[in-house]
Amino acid sequence: MLEIVKMFPILVAYCTFNENGAVTEIPHDAEEWTEIPMTDEIGGYERKVEYKATKDQLEALVQLSSTCSQQIAFQCFFAPLRSQGQDR
C-alpha cells in the first residue's frame, strides 16, 4: 500500500519492480472480460471504469511518476472503437 500524501487516505496499489524501475497498477472494477452484445446503434455501449482510488490520489501518483499510461484490451470482429468522437 502506498501513502502518497498524508492528507489522502491509503491507496491500494500493486508495484512490480525490475531493472528499469517500477510499474504501479491501481485496481479498478473492469478487471474481468466483459462480453458486449451486438448492436447496430452508434455508441451502443459505453463503460465507465471506476478506479479504487480518488481523483486526487490518481493525480498525485501521476505527478510523482516519470511516465503514465493506461492499457485497454479490445477483442472483436468488425466492431469500430471510438474515443472522444474519434475512430481508433
C-alpha positions as CSV (number, residue, x, y, z in Angstrom):
1,M,0.0,0.0,0.0
2,L,1.2,3.5,-0.8
3,E,0.5,6.5,1.3
4,I,1.1,9.2,-1.3
5,V,0.5,12.2,0.9
6,K,-0.6,12.3,4.5
7,M,-3.8,14.2,3.6
8,F,-5.1,11.4,1.4
9,P,-6.4,8.0,2.6
10,I,-4.2,5.0,2.0
11,L,-4.1,4.0,-1.7
12,V,-4.0,0.3,-2.5
13,A,-1.7,-0.3,-5.5
14,Y,0.4,-3.1,-6.9
15,C,4.0,-2.4,-7.7
16,T,6.3,-4.5,-9.9
17,F,10.0,-3.8,-9.8
18,N,12.5,-4.6,-12.5
19,E,15.9,-3.4,-13.8
20,N,14.2,-0.4,-15.5
21,G,12.4,0.8,-12.4
22,A,8.9,0.0,-11.3
23,V,5.3,-0.3,-12.6
24,T,2.4,0.7,-10.3
25,E,-1.0,-0.7,-11.0
26,I,-4.2,0.7,-9.5
27,P,-7.1,-1.8,-9.2
28,H,-10.4,-1.0,-10.8
29,D,-13.8,-2.5,-11.5
30,A,-13.1,-3.6,-15.1
31,E,-10.5,-6.3,-14.4
32,E,-12.6,-9.1,-15.9
33,W,-13.6,-9.5,-19.6
34,T,-17.0,-8.1,-20.5
35,E,-19.0,-9.6,-23.4
36,I,-20.8,-6.8,-25.2
37,P,-23.9,-7.7,-27.2
38,M,-24.0,-6.8,-30.9
39,T,-25.9,-3.6,-31.8
40,D,-26.3,-1.5,-34.9
41,E,-26.7,1.6,-32.7
42,I,-23.8,4.1,-32.9
43,G,-22.4,4.4,-29.4
44,G,-24.4,1.4,-28.4
45,Y,-22.1,0.5,-25.5
46,E,-20.2,2.7,-23.0
47,R,-18.2,1.6,-20.0
48,K,-17.1,3.9,-17.2
49,V,-14.1,2.5,-15.3
50,E,-14.1,3.1,-11.6
51,Y,-10.7,3.1,-10.0
52,K,-10.2,2.1,-6.4
53,A,-8.6,5.5,-5.7
54,T,-9.8,9.0,-5.5
55,K,-9.1,11.5,-8.4
56,D,-6.8,13.4,-6.0
57,Q,-4.8,10.2,-5.3
58,L,-4.5,9.4,-9.0
59,E,-3.4,13.0,-9.8
60,A,-0.8,12.8,-7.0
61,L,0.5,9.5,-8.3
62,V,0.8,10.8,-11.8
63,Q,2.8,13.8,-10.5
64,L,5.2,11.5,-8.7
65,S,5.7,9.3,-11.8
66,S,8.1,9.7,-14.7
67,T,5.5,8.2,-17.2
68,C,1.9,7.3,-17.0
69,S,-0.2,5.0,-19.3
70,Q,-3.4,3.1,-19.4
71,Q,-4.0,-0.2,-21.3
72,I,-7.2,-1.4,-22.8
73,A,-7.7,-4.8,-24.4
74,F,-10.4,-4.9,-27.1
75,Q,-11.1,-8.2,-29.0
76,C,-13.8,-8.0,-31.7
77,F,-14.7,-8.7,-35.3
78,F,-15.8,-5.8,-37.5
79,A,-16.6,-3.6,-34.5
80,P,-15.5,0.1,-34.5
81,L,-13.8,1.5,-31.5
82,R,-14.3,5.2,-30.8
83,S,-12.9,7.5,-28.1
84,Q,-14.0,11.1,-27.7
85,G,-15.7,11.1,-31.0
86,Q,-12.7,9.8,-33.0
87,D,-12.3,6.4,-34.7
88,R,-9.4,4.3,-33.2
